Amino acid sequence: MTLSKTGISRFVWVGSVVFLTVLTISFVAVFNLLVDKVTQNQLEPLIKQISIQSKNMSVGDLTEQTEALSWLDAVPYIKQAVVFGKNAETLFYYKKPNQEVTHNYANQWRQTFTKKNHYSDSEVLHTLQPINGTHENVESIYLEVDKRLLQKPFHSIWLGGYAGLVIFFLAILATVWFFMRRYVLPVRRFVDAVLETKQAQRLGCEQSLQDIERTIVDLQSDNQNWVKHSKQLDLKLKQQTDETLEITNRLTAQYENEKNTKLALINLSGRGLKALVHKMINDVEFLKVHITESQVHEKASQLNDSVHELLDVIERLQIYSKLNDNQLPVELQQTDLYRLLHSVLESNQAKASQNEHTLTLSFQCDVREAILDPYKLRQILNNLIDNAIRFSSPGNIELSLVESTNETKPFLTFSVSDPGPIIDTVEQQRIFEPFQQASNNEQAMTVGLGLGLAISSQLISLMLGDYGLEATKKGNRFWFTLPIEVISRSTVLPEEKPSSLKTSAEKALKTILVVEDNEVNQSVALNMLEKLDCKVDLASGGKEALDACRVSEYDMILMDYHMPMMSGIEVTQQIREGLKLTVPIIALTADDDEQVKSDFYAAGANDILIKPVNFNKLVDLLTRFLGDTKEKLPESTTFDHAKGSTPILNMRVVDDIRAMAGESGQQMVEQIFQVYMEHTPSLIHAIKQAYKNQNAEQLFKSAHALKSSSLNIGASAVAELAKQIEMLARQNNLDQIGGYIDKLDTHYVELTSFLDEQWRGI
C-alpha cells in the first residue's frame, strides 16, 4: 500500500489537530488542579490572620464586630467573609461594598463543606476552613473569593506555557514536514516516475500505432477538403473578377456620363447666358442712339426682363447643383391647397397674357389643407406652367388637381395641360433628363437650359411622388402625384370649379404691401396705389412686414431701403429665403447708388424705384408684373428734375399729385402736405440733437428720412440740404454740417410761408 502526497498531508494535518486538542485538554485540567492547590495555599494564611483577629472577640453588636474585618478591603479578590462560632452562629462578617451577604447562605456552605473545605464554580471560589486549636469562640471561617481576580496572575503563566508548547509542537511538525518534502517525497516521486515510464513505454507503442492510423485518415480527409476548397476559391475569384469588371465598366460609364453632362451643362449654360447677354447688349446699344422717353422706358423694361431671365438661369443652375448634392431637404408644413394653386396662376397671369394664353384652374377634390412642402410644390408648378407658356401655341393652359387613394395613404395628382404642339413618344422618354429639350419646338432651341423638367422630376422624387407625360387630343398633359396627410376638407370654394382666372379688366383689386417707416412717404404711396385701384396694407418695419407676409397673400411688395432694426435688403432676403415667396418685390430708395441696387437684386428684388416715386413708372411696374394696365399721366405733367437753382417747392411734383388724383387732386395735395408739416419739425429737431451729440449714425438716419419725404412732396430746397447733411454724416465729416443746419431752418420757414400763401388751411 502506497500513500500519495495528498494522503500524507491529510494524515499529518488530522494528527496535528488531534494532538493539539488532547494537549489543550490535558493542560487545562492540570492547570486547574495546580491553580486550586496554589489558591488554597494562598487562602490559608489569610484565614489564619482572620482567626487571629477574631480570637479574643466576644459576641456582641454585629455591626461593631464587622468593623474588625474592615481591613479586608485591601484584599481585592475577597467578596465576603463570615466567622462562625461554636454553635454555628455568626460571630463576624465582612462584605464587599454593593455585595449581598446572608447568614443562611453561609450556613448552607458550612453544612455542605463538612468534608470538602473548598469548591469552585465558574466565577467564585468558596472556602470553609475549620479552626482547630485553642480558639475559644471560633469554629470555622467561610470565604467567598472572586475567582477571576485571584487566578489572574496564573492566566498569564498558563497562556505562556501553552503557547510555548504549541510553538514547540509546530516546530517539530515543520521539521517533519521539511524532512518529508526534502527527502522522502523526492524518493517516492522517483520510484513512481520509473514505474510510470515503464507503463508508458508499454502503452506508447499501442498509442503510436493508433495515432499513425488517425493521422493517415486525417490527411486523406484534409486532402479532399483542400481540393473542394480550392474549387470554391476559384469559383469565388471568378465571381469577384466579374463583379470588379462590371463595377469598373459602370464607373467608367458613369464618369463618361458625368463628363458628357458637364460638357452639356457648359454648352447649354454658355448658350443660354450668351443669348441673354446679347439681348442686354442690343438693348443697351439701342438706348445709346434712341433718346425719346417712351422708347427709353420700353428698352429699359426689356433690359430689366433680360436681367431677370439671366438671374433665373443662374438660380436654376444653383437648384440643380443643390439637388445633386442632396442639399434641399423636404420642409413639410400645413398648406392651403386652393390658395397655393390660385396664387401660382396669379403670379403667371401677366406672362400668360403677353403670350396670348389663358390660365384656368380645375380644383376637383375636397381637400383644402394638407401636410406637404409648399415651396417645392410651387416651384414644380411654376416650372410646368412656365414651360407651357413659353413653348406651346396660344390657347388655354389648365392646372388641375384630383385626389386618389392607394392602400396606405391618400395622394394628390396635379396636372398641367397645354394646347400643344404634341410631344412624340420618343421625346417623352428623354424630356425629363437634364439639359434635354423637345426637338420639335423651335423656341426651346434658343431659350432655356433644359433644366426645368429635370429639376421638377427630382423635386417630385424627393417628396416620394411619381410623374409622367402623356399626349392628349389637343396637346400635352404633364402630371405628377404627391403623398399627403389630410388636415381638413371642404366642399365650399371661393370660386366654382373649374374656375377661370379673370382678365386684367375683370380682376379684383390687387393687394400691395407697402413697407415704409416714413409716414409722409406712406401717405404718397397710399394715395398713388389707391388711385390705381389697389388695396394697400402698410408696414412700418421689417418684422411687421414679415408677419404680414405670413398671414396674407400679396400681389406685390414695395420695399423701402432705410428702416429701423432691419434694412429693406434684409427683409427682402428673408421673404425669399425664409418664407420662400415669389411675390414681385419693388425696392424703394432715395439713394441712387449702384451698390445699393446690386445688393437689392442679389437679395431677390425684381426692380427698383428711385424716390420720389414717379406715377408713370409705377404704372409700368404694375403692368409688367401684374398684367394690370392702367392709364398714365400726360407727358406734359410727368416729373422732370428741375435744372438750375433749386426751388423752394417744385410745382411739377405738386401738379403730378394733383393730376393723379383727378377731381380730388387738391384735397389729396393738402392731405399729403398736412402730414409732411406734422412730422418735419420733429425730423429737424432730431438732426439738430444728433449734431449736438456728434452722433453721425443718428444724423444720417434723420437726414435721410427728411430727404426722402421732402422729395416725394416736391420740397426740393429742403431735400437738397438734407441730402448734403446725409452725405457728410455718412463720411463722418460733422464739422461742415453746422452751416447746412442753419440753412435748413431758413428753407423750412420759407416753405411754410409759401404754403401758407397757397393753402391757408395748412
Secondary structure as UniProt FT lines:
FT   HELIX           5..53
FT   TURN            54..56
FT   HELIX           62..67
FT   TURN            68..69
FT   HELIX           70..74
FT   TURN            76..77
FT   STRAND          78..85
FT   TURN            86..87
FT   STRAND          90..95
FT   TURN            97..98
FT   HELIX           103..112
FT   TURN            113..114
FT   STRAND          118..120
FT   STRAND          124..130
FT   STRAND          138..146
FT   HELIX           147..179
FT   HELIX           180..184
FT   HELIX           185..289
FT   HELIX           293..324
FT   TURN            325..326
FT   STRAND          333..336
FT   HELIX           337..354
FT   TURN            355..356
FT   STRAND          357..364
FT   STRAND          367..372
FT   HELIX           374..391
FT   STRAND          395..405
FT   STRAND          410..418
FT   HELIX           425..430
FT   TURN            431..432
FT   TURN            434..435
FT   TURN            439..440
FT   HELIX           443..445
FT   HELIX           452..462
FT   TURN            463..464
FT   STRAND          466..471
FT   STRAND          476..483
FT   STRAND          485..489
FT   STRAND          499..500
FT   TURN            504..506
FT   STRAND          510..515
FT   HELIX           519..531
FT   TURN            532..533
FT   STRAND          534..539
FT   HELIX           542..551
FT   STRAND          556..560
FT   HELIX           568..573
FT   HELIX           574..578
FT   STRAND          585..589
FT   HELIX           594..603
FT   STRAND          607..610
FT   HELIX           615..626
FT   HELIX           635..637
FT   HELIX           651..661
FT   HELIX           662..664
FT   HELIX           665..692
FT   TURN            693..694
FT   HELIX           696..713
FT   HELIX           716..730
FT   TURN            731..732
FT   TURN            735..736
FT   HELIX           737..758
FT   TURN            760..761
//
